[in-house]
Amino acid sequence: MDFGNILTSLGCFIGVIVLFLFTIGSSAIKVVQEYERGVVFRLGRLVGAKGPGLFFIIPFIDRMVKVDTRVITLDIPAQECITNDNVTVKVDAVAYFRILDPSQAIVQVEDYRRATWQVAQTSLRNVIGQMELDELLAHREKINAQLQRIIDEHTEPWGVKVSLVEVKDVELPQSMQRAMARQAEAEREKRAKIIHAAGESEASQKLAEAAHTISKEPAAIQLRYLQTLTEIAVEKNSTIVFPLPIEFLRGLVDLLGIRETE
């Protein structure tokens, strides 16, 4: 009876030992994916980044923090900004960044995602505040490049590389939208009047050239009147009052005079 209890106790003890060794072994084995790095700390001191693949750490002595090294998309929510010409606009953007130095991203800043997000927000407001509204609407590429440079300068000590910043939308006040619509309409009317005036000027020049040509050839005015008479006759009018020029009548008289002489 006592021997059986001893065996049972021994079996339980061995089971506990095996379970303990299995737990220790599983905590010592670490697997890091291709797109990750494991930052290892030994008794609080930085050892370095390891991975990808399988490696071992010392249980209860080493601690590992995984860091994703893929490109991260960061949405910058709409910010109310005042432009340099005192127009209030709402601007939102998106930033793309990745971790180049996992150790610095863990050691130098508490939360690199939140820190990058805060820097992007403040930089967006500062850059928009230095721009005028027309420049903001017309030169998005310039603003994007300036934002990328400023944010990257702040995040570089953290091992974070900002590769791209894009302004997505610019929301204007309703009063400003109506004013811009009126301005665009006035601009279109201005272009239409300029084009119409240019057409009138060109037409007057052509008419002057035609009059000059007709003045040289008296028979040309007679042909023109005959052409006009033909165009009127197409409308099937019953009565046509058509003025005849003196030159046309004189031509007929001369023709009749020639016949009488014959």
Backbone hydrogen bonds in HBPLUS format (Angstrom, degrees):
<---DONOR---> <-ACCEPTOR-->    atom                        ^
c    i                          cat <-CA-CA->   ^        H-A-AA   ^      H-
h    n   atom  resd res      DA  || num        DHA   H-A  angle D-A-AA Bond
n    s   type  num  typ     dist DA aas  dist angle  dist       angle   num
A0005-ASN N   A0001-MET O   3.08 MM   4  6.36 154.1  2.15 144.6 151.1     1
A0006-ILE N   A0002-ASP O   2.99 MM   4  6.23 149.3  2.09 141.3 150.0     2
A0007-LEU N   A0003-PHE O   2.99 MM   4  6.30 155.1  2.05 146.7 152.8     3
A0008-THR N   A0004-GLY O   2.95 MM   4  6.18 158.9  2.00 146.6 152.7     4
A0009-SER N   A0005-ASN O   2.84 MM   4  6.05 163.0  1.87 148.8 153.5     5
A0010-LEU N   A0006-ILE O   2.80 MM   4  5.95 155.8  1.86 145.7 153.4     6
A0011-GLY N   A0007-LEU O   2.80 MM   4  6.02 153.9  1.86 147.1 154.2     7
A0012-CYS N   A0008-THR O   2.96 MM   4  6.24 157.9  2.01 149.3 155.0     8
A0013-PHE N   A0009-SER O   2.88 MM   4  6.10 156.2  1.94 146.7 153.8     9
A0014-ILE N   A0010-LEU O   2.87 MM   4  6.10 159.0  1.91 148.5 154.3    10
A0015-GLY N   A0011-GLY O   2.88 MM   4  6.07 153.5  1.95 144.5 152.2    11
A0016-VAL N   A0012-CYS O   2.89 MM   4  6.16 155.1  1.95 147.8 154.3    12
A0017-ILE N   A0013-PHE O   2.93 MM   4  6.19 158.1  1.97 147.9 154.2    13
A0018-VAL N   A0014-ILE O   2.85 MM   4  6.09 160.2  1.88 150.1 155.5    14
A0019-LEU N   A0015-GLY O   2.86 MM   4  6.04 162.8  1.89 148.6 153.7    15
A0020-PHE N   A0016-VAL O   2.83 MM   4  6.00 156.6  1.89 147.8 154.6    16
A0021-LEU N   A0017-ILE O   2.82 MM   4  6.06 161.1  1.86 150.9 156.1    17
A0022-PHE N   A0018-VAL O   2.82 MM   4  6.02 152.1  1.90 147.9 156.2    18
A0023-THR N   A0019-LEU O   2.91 MM   4  6.12 156.5  1.97 146.2 152.5    19
A0024-ILE N   A0020-PHE O   2.89 MM   4  6.13 159.1  1.93 149.3 155.4    20
A0025-GLY N   A0021-LEU O   2.83 MM   4  5.97 158.3  1.88 143.7 150.3    21
A0026-SER N   A0022-PHE O   2.87 MM   4  6.04 160.4  1.90 148.7 153.8    22
A0027-SER N   A0023-THR O   3.01 MM   4  6.15 152.4  2.09 143.8 151.1    23
A0028-ALA N   A0024-ILE O   3.00 MM   4  6.17 128.4  2.28 138.1 151.7    24
A0028-ALA N   A0025-GLY O   3.17 MM   3  5.05 133.2  2.40  91.4 104.4    25
A0029-ILE N   A0025-GLY O   3.17 MM   4  6.39 132.7  2.41 142.2 153.0    26
A0057-ILE N   A0028-ALA O   2.84 MM  29  4.91 149.5  1.94 135.2 145.4    27
A0030-LYS N   A0055-PHE O   2.93 MM  25  5.55 165.5  1.95 177.9 175.1    28
A0055-PHE N   A0030-LYS O   3.03 MM  25  5.55 158.8  2.08 155.1 160.9    29
A0032-VAL N   A0053-GLY O   2.87 MM  21  5.14 165.7  1.89 145.3 149.1    30
A0053-GLY N   A0032-VAL O   2.79 MM  21  5.14 174.5  1.80 143.1 144.5    31
A0036-GLU N   A0033-GLN O   3.09 MM   3  5.19 162.4  2.12 111.3 113.4    32
A0069-THR N   A0035-TYR O   2.92 MM  34  5.60 172.4  1.93 160.1 161.1    33
A0037-ARG N   A0067-VAL O   2.98 MM  30  5.32 143.1  2.12 143.5 154.9    34
A0067-VAL N   A0037-ARG O   2.81 MM  30  5.32 151.1  1.89 154.8 164.4    35
A0038-GLY N   A0050-LYS O   2.74 MM  12  5.00 176.7  1.74 156.6 156.8    36
A0050-LYS N   A0038-GLY O   2.71 MM  12  5.00 156.2  1.77 134.4 141.9    37
A0039-VAL N   A0065-VAL O   2.80 MM  26  5.10 165.4  1.83 153.4 148.2    38
A0065-VAL N   A0039-VAL O   2.85 MM  26  5.10 153.6  1.92 139.1 147.7    39
A0040-VAL N   A0048-GLY O   2.87 MM   8  5.61 171.5  1.88 160.3 158.0    40
A0047-VAL N   A0040-VAL O   2.81 MM   7  5.41 167.0  1.83 157.5 155.8    41
A0041-PHE N   A0063-ARG O   2.71 MM  22  5.10 160.2  1.74 155.3 162.4    42
A0063-ARG N   A0041-PHE O   2.72 MM  22  5.10 150.2  1.81 149.0 158.5    43
A0042-ARG N   A0045-ARG O   2.74 MM   3  5.18 154.8  1.80 155.4 154.9    44
A0045-ARG N   A0042-ARG O   3.02 MM   3  5.18 164.6  2.04 113.0 114.6    45
A0043-LEU N   A0061-ILE O   3.02 MM  18  5.60 162.6  2.05 160.8 155.2    46
A0061-ILE N   A0058-ILE O   3.21 MM   3  5.55 155.5  2.27 125.7 131.0    47
A0062-ASP N   A0058-ILE O   2.82 MM   4  5.27 170.8  1.83 164.6 161.8    48
A0072-ILE N   A0097-PHE O   2.64 MM  25  5.37 175.6  1.64 172.0 171.8    49
A0097-PHE N   A0072-ILE O   3.08 MM  25  5.37 161.3  2.12 147.9 153.0    50
A0074-LEU N   A0095-ALA O   2.79 MM  21  5.05 167.2  1.80 163.0 163.1    51
A0095-ALA N   A0074-LEU O   2.84 MM  21  5.05 166.7  1.86 148.1 152.6    52
A0076-ILE N   A0093-ALA O   2.86 MM  17  5.08 161.0  1.90 143.7 144.8    53
A0093-ALA N   A0076-ILE O   3.22 MM  17  5.08 160.8  2.26 137.8 143.6    54
A0079-GLN N   A0091-VAL O   2.79 MM  12  5.30 160.9  1.83 136.9 139.6    55
A0091-VAL N   A0079-GLN O   3.00 MM  12  5.30 158.2  2.04 140.6 143.8    56
A0081-CYS N   A0089-VAL O   2.79 MM   8  5.44 166.7  1.81 165.1 169.1    57
A0089-VAL N   A0081-CYS O   2.86 MM   8  5.44 163.8  1.89 160.7 166.0    58
A0083-THR N   A0087-VAL O   2.97 MM   4  5.29 168.8  1.99 143.6 143.7    59
A0086-ASN N   A0083-THR O   3.02 MM   3  5.23 145.8  2.14 119.7 116.6    60
A0084-ASN N   A0131-MET O   2.69 MM  47  5.32 171.8  1.69 143.8 144.5    61
A0090-LYS N   A0171-GLU O   3.02 MM  81  4.95 161.7  2.06 140.6 146.4    62
A0171-GLU N   A0090-LYS O   2.76 MM  81  4.95 172.8  1.77 153.9 156.2    63
A0092-ASP N   A0169-ASP O   3.27 MM  77  5.72 156.6  2.32 150.4 156.6    64
A0168-LYS N   A0092-ASP O   2.89 MM  76  5.77 145.3  2.01 131.6 142.4    65
A0094-VAL N   A0166-GLU O   2.90 MM  72  5.42 148.7  1.99 148.3 158.6    66
A0166-GLU N   A0094-VAL O   2.90 MM  72  5.42 166.3  1.92 160.9 165.4    67
A0096-TYR N   A0164-LEU O   2.83 MM  68  5.24 157.2  1.88 161.3 161.9    68
A0163-SER N   A0096-TYR O   2.88 MM  67  5.80 142.9  2.02 147.9 160.0    69
A0164-LEU N   A0096-TYR O   3.43 MM  68  5.24 158.8  2.48 140.0 140.4    70
A0098-ARG N   A0161-LYS O   3.04 MM  63  5.49 149.2  2.13 140.6 149.3    71
A0161-LYS N   A0098-ARG O   2.91 MM  63  5.49 173.7  1.91 170.0 171.1    72
A0100-LEU N   A0159-GLY O   2.81 MM  59  5.34 156.5  1.86 159.3 165.3    73
A0101-ASP N   A0159-GLY O   3.26 MM  58  4.47 162.2  2.30 123.7 125.0    74
A0105-ALA N   A0101-ASP O   3.10 MM   4  6.34 155.6  2.16 153.6 161.2    75
A0106-ILE N   A0102-PRO O   3.20 MM   4  6.43 135.6  2.41 142.7 152.3    76
A0106-ILE N   A0103-SER O   3.28 MM   3  5.40 136.8  2.48  97.2 108.1    77
A0107-VAL N   A0103-SER O   2.94 MM   4  6.08 162.1  1.97 152.4 158.0    78
A0108-GLN N   A0104-GLN O   2.88 MM   4  5.29 158.0  1.93 136.7 144.2    79
A0115-ALA N   A0111-ASP O   2.94 MM   4  6.09 163.8  1.96 158.5 164.0    80
A0116-THR N   A0112-TYR O   3.00 MM   4  5.94 159.5  2.05 137.0 142.5    81
A0117-TRP N   A0113-ARG O   2.98 MM   4  6.19 154.6  2.05 146.7 154.3    82
A0118-GLN N   A0114-ARG O   2.96 MM   4  6.20 156.5  2.01 151.2 156.2    83
A0119-VAL N   A0115-ALA O   3.02 MM   4  6.26 162.7  2.05 151.0 155.6    84
A0120-ALA N   A0116-THR O   2.96 MM   4  6.10 155.4  2.02 146.2 153.0    85
A0121-GLN N   A0117-TRP O   3.08 MM   4  6.33 152.5  2.16 144.2 150.9    86
A0122-THR N   A0118-GLN O   3.13 MM   4  6.40 173.6  2.13 157.8 157.6    87
A0123-SER N   A0119-VAL O   2.95 MM   4  5.99 159.0  1.99 148.3 154.9    88
A0124-LEU N   A0120-ALA O   2.99 MM   4  6.03 151.2  2.08 141.2 148.6    89
A0125-ARG N   A0121-GLN O   3.18 MM   4  6.53 161.2  2.22 152.3 156.1    90
A0126-ASN N   A0122-THR O   3.03 MM   4  6.24 159.6  2.07 147.8 153.8    91
A0127-VAL N   A0123-SER O   2.94 MM   4  6.06 165.2  1.96 152.3 155.8    92
A0128-ILE N   A0124-LEU O   3.07 MM   4  6.15 167.9  2.08 150.6 154.3    93
A0129-GLY N   A0125-ARG O   3.01 MM   4  6.06 149.7  2.11 141.7 150.0    94
A0130-GLN N   A0127-VAL O   3.13 MM   3  5.37 148.0  2.24 103.8 113.1    95
A0131-MET N   A0128-ILE O   3.12 MM   3  5.24 160.1  2.16 107.2 113.4    96
A0136-LEU N   A0132-GLU O   2.87 MM   4  6.15 150.2  1.96 152.9 162.7    97
A0137-LEU N   A0133-LEU O   2.99 MM   4  6.27 152.8  2.07 153.4 159.7    98
A0138-ALA N   A0134-ASP O   2.99 MM   4  6.05 144.2  2.12 142.4 152.1    99
A0139-HIS N   A0135-GLU O   2.91 MM   4  5.49 153.0  1.99 143.3 147.7   100
A0143-ILE N   A0139-HIS O   3.39 MM   4  6.67 160.4  2.43 144.1 148.8   101
A0144-ASN N   A0140-ARG O   2.85 MM   4  6.11 163.4  1.88 158.4 163.3   102
A0145-ALA N   A0141-GLU O   2.99 MM   4  6.18 163.3  2.02 148.5 152.6   103
A0146-GLN N   A0142-LYS O   3.02 MM   4  6.21 157.0  2.08 145.8 152.3   104
A0147-LEU N   A0143-ILE O   2.89 MM   4  6.09 160.8  1.92 154.1 159.1   105
A0148-GLN N   A0144-ASN O   2.95 MM   4  6.15 163.2  1.98 150.7 155.4   106
A0149-ARG N   A0145-ALA O   3.06 MM   4  6.23 157.3  2.11 145.0 150.8   107
A0150-ILE N   A0146-GLN O   3.06 MM   4  6.24 164.5  2.08 149.8 153.7   108
A0151-ILE N   A0147-LEU O   2.98 MM   4  6.08 175.8  1.98 159.2 160.6   109
A0152-ASP N   A0148-GLN O   3.03 MM   4  5.95 156.6  2.09 140.2 147.5   110
A0153-GLU N   A0149-ARG O   3.07 MM   4  6.22 147.2  2.18 142.0 149.9   111
A0154-HIS N   A0150-ILE O   3.34 MM   4  6.67 148.2  2.45 144.1 151.5   112
A0155-THR N   A0151-ILE O   3.04 MM   4  6.29 151.5  2.13 150.6 158.8   113
A0156-GLU N   A0152-ASP O   2.98 MM   4  5.77 129.1  2.24 143.4 151.9   114
A0158-TRP N   A0155-THR O   3.02 MM   3  5.37 145.6  2.14 110.1 120.6   115
A0160-VAL N   A0155-THR O   3.29 MM   5  5.36 159.1  2.33 148.7 143.4   116
A0159-GLY N   A0156-GLU O   3.05 MM   3  5.32 167.3  2.07 117.2 119.9   117
A0177-GLN N   A0173-PRO O   2.96 MM   4  6.29 152.6  2.04 151.5 159.9   118
A0178-ARG N   A0174-GLN O   2.98 MM   4  6.27 158.7  2.02 152.5 157.2   119
A0179-ALA N   A0175-SER O   3.00 MM   4  6.22 156.4  2.05 143.1 150.0   120
A0180-MET N   A0176-MET O   2.91 MM   4  6.08 157.6  1.96 147.9 153.7   121
A0181-ALA N   A0177-GLN O   2.93 MM   4  6.13 146.9  2.04 142.3 151.7   122
A0182-ARG N   A0178-ARG O   2.93 MM   4  6.23 157.3  1.99 149.8 155.3   123
A0183-GLN N   A0179-ALA O   2.92 MM   4  6.15 154.5  1.98 144.7 152.4   124
A0184-ALA N   A0180-MET O   2.89 MM   4  6.08 158.4  1.93 145.1 150.6   125
A0185-GLU N   A0181-ALA O   2.90 MM   4  6.14 155.0  1.96 146.0 153.2   126
A0186-ALA N   A0182-ARG O   2.86 MM   4  6.08 160.2  1.90 149.6 154.9   127
A0187-GLU N   A0183-GLN O   2.91 MM   4  6.13 151.5  1.99 145.4 153.8   128
A0188-ARG N   A0184-ALA O   2.94 MM   4  6.23 154.5  2.01 146.1 152.5   129
A0189-GLU N   A0185-GLU O   2.94 MM   4  6.23 159.1  1.98 151.2 156.7   130
A0190-LYS N   A0186-ALA O   2.89 MM   4  6.07 151.0  1.97 143.7 152.0   131
A0191-ARG N   A0187-GLU O   3.00 MM   4  6.31 159.8  2.04 149.2 153.6   132
A0192-ALA N   A0188-ARG O   2.92 MM   4  6.16 153.7  1.99 146.5 154.4   133
A0193-LYS N   A0189-GLU O   2.92 MM   4  6.16 158.4  1.97 149.5 154.3   134
A0194-ILE N   A0190-LYS O   2.98 MM   4  6.21 157.3  2.03 149.0 155.6   135
A0195-ILE N   A0191-ARG O   2.93 MM   4  6.12 159.9  1.97 148.1 153.4   136
A0196-HIS N   A0192-ALA O   2.88 MM   4  6.09 157.6  1.93 146.3 153.0   137
A0197-ALA N   A0193-LYS O   2.82 MM   4  6.00 161.2  1.85 149.5 154.5   138
A0198-ALA N   A0194-ILE O   2.91 MM   4  6.10 155.3  1.97 145.2 152.4   139
A0199-GLY N   A0195-ILE O   2.93 MM   4  6.17 150.4  2.02 144.5 152.7   140
A0200-GLU N   A0196-HIS O   2.91 MM   4  6.23 155.6  1.97 149.8 156.3   141
A0201-SER N   A0197-ALA O   2.90 MM   4  6.13 159.2  1.95 149.6 155.1   142
A0202-GLU N   A0198-ALA O   2.99 MM   4  6.18 160.3  2.03 146.0 151.2   143
A0203-ALA N   A0199-GLY O   2.84 MM   4  6.03 156.7  1.90 147.2 154.3   144
A0204-SER N   A0200-GLU O   2.86 MM   4  6.08 157.7  1.91 148.8 154.6   145
A0205-GLN N   A0201-SER O   3.05 MM   4  6.29 152.1  2.13 143.9 151.4   146
A0206-LYS N   A0202-GLU O   3.01 MM   4  6.31 155.4  2.08 146.7 153.1   147
A0207-LEU N   A0203-ALA O   2.86 MM   4  6.17 155.4  1.92 150.3 157.3   148
A0208-ALA N   A0204-SER O   2.88 MM   4  6.09 153.1  1.96 144.5 151.9   149
A0209-GLU N   A0205-GLN O   2.98 MM   4  6.25 156.1  2.04 146.1 152.5   150
A0210-ALA N   A0206-LYS O   2.87 MM   4  6.15 151.6  1.95 145.1 153.5   151
A0211-ALA N   A0207-LEU O   2.81 MM   4  6.07 159.2  1.86 150.3 155.7   152
A0212-HIS N   A0208-ALA O   2.93 MM   4  6.11 156.8  1.99 146.4 153.0   153
A0213-THR N   A0209-GLU O   3.01 MM   4  6.24 151.0  2.10 142.6 150.1   154
A0214-ILE N   A0210-ALA O   2.89 MM   4  6.17 159.0  1.93 151.3 157.1   155
A0215-SER N   A0211-ALA O   2.90 MM   4  6.06 155.1  1.96 148.8 155.2   156
A0216-LYS N   A0213-THR O   3.22 MM   3  5.40 137.2  2.41  98.2 109.5   157
A0217-GLU N   A0214-ILE O   3.06 MM   3  5.15 130.8  2.31  99.8 112.8   158
A0220-ALA N   A0217-GLU O   3.00 MM   3  5.47 147.6  2.10 111.9 121.4   159
A0223-LEU N   A0219-ALA O   3.11 MM   4  6.44 156.2  2.16 149.5 155.3   160
A0224-ARG N   A0220-ALA O   2.98 MM   4  6.21 145.9  2.10 142.4 152.4   161
A0225-TYR N   A0221-ILE O   3.00 MM   4  6.25 151.5  2.08 143.8 150.4   162
A0226-LEU N   A0222-GLN O   3.02 MM   4  6.29 159.0  2.07 148.5 154.3   163
A0227-GLN N   A0223-LEU O   2.95 MM   4  6.15 150.6  2.04 141.8 149.7   164
A0228-THR N   A0224-ARG O   2.95 MM   4  6.23 153.3  2.02 144.4 151.6   165
A0229-LEU N   A0225-TYR O   2.94 MM   4  6.19 154.4  2.01 148.3 155.2   166
A0230-THR N   A0226-LEU O   3.03 MM   4  6.29 148.3  2.13 142.3 150.5   167
A0231-GLU N   A0227-GLN O   3.05 MM   4  6.36 153.2  2.12 146.5 153.3   168
A0232-ILE N   A0228-THR O   2.99 MM   4  6.28 152.3  2.07 148.4 155.8   169
A0233-ALA N   A0229-LEU O   3.03 MM   4  6.19 153.5  2.11 143.7 150.6   170
A0235-GLU N   A0232-ILE O   3.07 MM   3  5.73 147.9  2.18 116.7 123.9   171
A0236-LYS N   A0233-ALA O   3.23 MM   3  5.59 165.9  2.25 113.7 115.9   172
A0248-PHE N   A0245-PRO O   3.04 MM   3  5.33 125.2  2.35 100.2 113.7   173
A0249-LEU N   A0245-PRO O   3.21 MM   4  6.70 158.4  2.26 152.0 156.9   174
A0250-ARG N   A0246-ILE O   2.80 MM   4  5.95 163.8  1.82 156.5 161.8   175
A0251-GLY N   A0247-GLU O   3.00 MM   4  6.09 146.1  2.11 136.5 145.1   176
A0252-LEU N   A0248-PHE O   3.13 MM   4  6.51 148.2  2.24 140.4 148.6   177
A0252-LEU N   A0249-LEU O   3.00 MM   3  5.02 114.0  2.45  93.4 109.5   178
A0253-VAL N   A0249-LEU O   2.87 MM   4  6.23 159.5  1.91 156.2 161.6   179
A0254-ASP N   A0250-ARG O   2.89 MM   4  6.07 164.5  1.92 148.6 153.3   180
A0255-LEU N   A0251-GLY O   2.97 MM   4  6.13 148.6  2.07 139.1 148.2   181
A0256-LEU N   A0252-LEU O   2.86 MM   4  6.19 157.5  1.91 152.4 157.9   182
A0257-GLY N   A0253-VAL O   2.78 MM   4  5.96 157.9  1.82 153.6 160.4   183
A0258-ILE N   A0254-ASP O   2.96 MM   4  6.13 147.2  2.07 141.0 149.3   184
A0259-ARG N   A0255-LEU O   3.13 MM   4  6.44 149.1  2.23 140.8 148.7   185
A0260-GLU N   A0256-LEU O   2.85 MM   4  6.20 155.9  1.90 152.2 158.7   186
A0261-THR N   A0257-GLY O   2.99 MM   4  6.15 155.9  2.05 143.5 150.0   187
A0262-GLU N   A0258-ILE O   3.09 MM   4  6.32 144.1  2.23 136.6 146.3   188
